[in-house]
Amino acid sequence: MTGPSEWGTSPEVGVGPWQGEWPGDERYDPDLLAEGDRRNVVDAYRYWRREAIVSDVDTRRHAFHVAIENFQHDHNIGTVVRTANAFAAAAVHIVGRRRWNRRGAMVTDRYQHLHHHDTMAGLVEFAAAADLALVAVDNTPGAQRLETAELPRNCVLVFGQEGPGLSPEASAAASLVVSIAQFGTTRSINVGVAAGIVMHTWVRQHADLTKSW
């Protein structure tokens, strides 16, 4: 968490210009070496070119994909993309409108593979071709509890929009529907929060935690 310090100034993120002889590795960006690297990346990627970072993450991305419907310009998509990047999702799929508010992604969309499908049928076709199970996340009757369900290793985690939830087409295409246990008064939780919970559940079940930062 960042914010104003007690002295009224915000802490500076990242690192300044490279000190000493520059590394000869082509993964390093000359402009970043000269000017400093203030990007929101882990220290292991400081001064690296964007393409080099993406290539490195590609060597250890996980087997799950994330899809979110965007028929009403859902403002949570940026948060979902940012979380998918944190968990090294194979890709994020936007179903519906192509345009979405990227502010919540905090520039992580530059390092995350993104795909667009005009309709849910397009996503279903993609999943079938890639042999990926569709896992719908919705608190509907008959859904399995996420807390006790076993998520497929190779899958697409599908999330609906804030408010209306998943479309009937998404629910019908899913081989598994899971819901998150809730104990308060609200009918549903924010889709960005739900996406983080489900992705973390997949990580707990399938990821090699020794490879995390």
PEDAUR-V105007 format. One record per residue. N is the residue number from 1. OMEGA is omega in degrees with one decimal (* if undefined). D_LAST is the distance of its C-alpha to the last C-alpha in whole Angstrom. Layout:
BEGIN
N&OMEGA&D_LAST / N&OMEGA&D_LAST
END
This chain:
BEGIN
1&178.3&18 / 2&-179.9&20 / 3&-179.6&24 / 4&176.3&27 / 5&-179.1&27 / 6&179.7&30 / 7&175.3&31 / 8&178.8&31 / 9&179.3&29 / 10&177.5&25 / 11&-178.5&22 / 12&-178.0&22 / 13&173.4&18 / 14&-176.0&17 / 15&179.1&18 / 16&179.6&22 / 17&179.0&24 / 18&179.3&23 / 19&179.2&25 / 20&-178.1&26 / 21&-178.5&27 / 22&176.7&25 / 23&-179.0&23 / 24&-178.9&25 / 25&-176.6&22 / 26&176.7&23 / 27&-177.6&19 / 28&-178.9&20 / 29&-178.7&22 / 30&-179.5&25 / 31&179.0&26 / 32&177.5&22 / 33&-177.3&23 / 34&-171.5&26 / 35&-175.8&26 / 36&-176.8&22 / 37&-178.7&19 / 38&-178.2&19 / 39&178.3&17 / 40&178.2&14 / 41&178.1&11 / 42&-175.0&8 / 43&-178.6&10 / 44&-178.2&9 / 45&178.6&11 / 46&177.8&14 / 47&-179.0&17 / 48&171.2&17 / 49&179.5&19 / 50&-179.0&18 / 51&179.5&20 / 52&178.2&18 / 53&-180.0&14 / 54&179.9&16 / 55&-179.8&17 / 56&178.5&14 / 57&179.9&12 / 58&-178.7&15 / 59&-176.3&15 / 60&175.2&12 / 61&-178.8&13 / 62&-172.8&15 / 63&-179.7&18 / 64&172.8&19 / 65&177.5&21 / 66&176.1&21 / 67&177.0&25 / 68&179.7&27 / 69&-174.7&30 / 70&-178.8&31 / 71&-179.1&35 / 72&179.9&36 / 73&-179.1&33 / 74&-176.6&30 / 75&-178.8&29 / 76&-173.7&26 / 77&179.9&24 / 78&178.0&22 / 79&178.8&20 / 80&179.0&20 / 81&179.9&19 / 82&179.8&16 / 83&177.4&15 / 84&176.8&15 / 85&-179.2&13 / 86&-179.2&10 / 87&177.8&11 / 88&175.4&11 / 89&180.0&15 / 90&179.9&18 / 91&172.7&20 / 92&-178.3&21 / 93&176.0&25 / 94&-178.0&27 / 95&-179.1&31 / 96&-178.1&34 / 97&-177.9&34 / 98&-176.3&32 / 99&176.9&32 / 100&-177.7&29 / 101&-175.6&28 / 102&-175.9&25 / 103&-178.1&25 / 104&-179.7&22 / 105&178.6&20 / 106&176.0&19 / 107&-179.3&19 / 108&178.1&16 / 109&176.9&19 / 110&-176.1&19 / 111&-175.5&16 / 112&176.4&17 / 113&-178.2&20 / 114&177.0&23 / 115&178.5&26 / 116&175.5&29 / 117&-179.5&32 / 118&-176.8&35 / 119&176.1&36 / 120&178.0&34 / 121&178.1&36 / 122&177.3&34 / 123&179.9&31 / 124&178.9&33 / 125&178.0&34 / 126&-177.7&31 / 127&-179.7&29 / 128&-179.4&32 / 129&-178.8&32 / 130&-179.0&29 / 131&179.3&29 / 132&176.1&27 / 133&176.2&28 / 134&179.4&28 / 135&180.0&27 / 136&178.8&29 / 137&-178.1&28 / 138&-178.3&31 / 139&-179.5&32 / 140&177.7&36 / 141&-179.9&38 / 142&178.6&37 / 143&175.8&33 / 144&176.1&31 / 145&177.6&29 / 146&-174.9&26 / 147&180.0&25 / 148&-179.0&27 / 149&174.0&27 / 150&-178.3&25 / 151&175.6&23 / 152&179.2&24 / 153&-179.5&21 / 154&-173.0&23 / 155&170.2&24 / 156&176.6&24 / 157&-171.5&23 / 158&-178.4&26 / 159&177.5&27 / 160&-177.9&30 / 161&175.5&31 / 162&-179.4&31 / 163&-176.3&35 / 164&-179.5&36 / 165&-177.3&33 / 166&174.3&33 / 167&176.6&36 / 168&179.5&38 / 169&179.7&38 / 170&-179.8&34 / 171&-178.1&35 / 172&-176.5&37 / 173&-174.5&35 / 174&174.4&32 / 175&179.2&33 / 176&174.9&31 / 177&-179.3&31 / 178&177.0&29 / 179&-179.8&29 / 180&-179.5&27 / 181&177.7&29 / 182&-173.8&30 / 183&-178.3&32 / 184&-173.7&34 / 185&-175.0&36 / 186&-178.0&35 / 187&-177.2&35 / 188&176.4&32 / 189&-179.9&28 / 190&-175.6&27 / 191&176.2&26 / 192&176.3&22 / 193&-180.0&22 / 194&-179.8&23 / 195&178.7&21 / 196&180.0&18 / 197&-176.4&19 / 198&177.7&20 / 199&179.6&17 / 200&175.8&15 / 201&177.2&18 / 202&-180.0&17 / 203&-179.8&14 / 204&-176.6&15 / 205&-168.7&18 / 206&-171.7&17 / 207&171.1&13 / 208&-172.6&11 / 209&178.2&9 / 210&-177.6&8 / 211&178.7&7 / 212&179.8&4 / 213&*&0
END
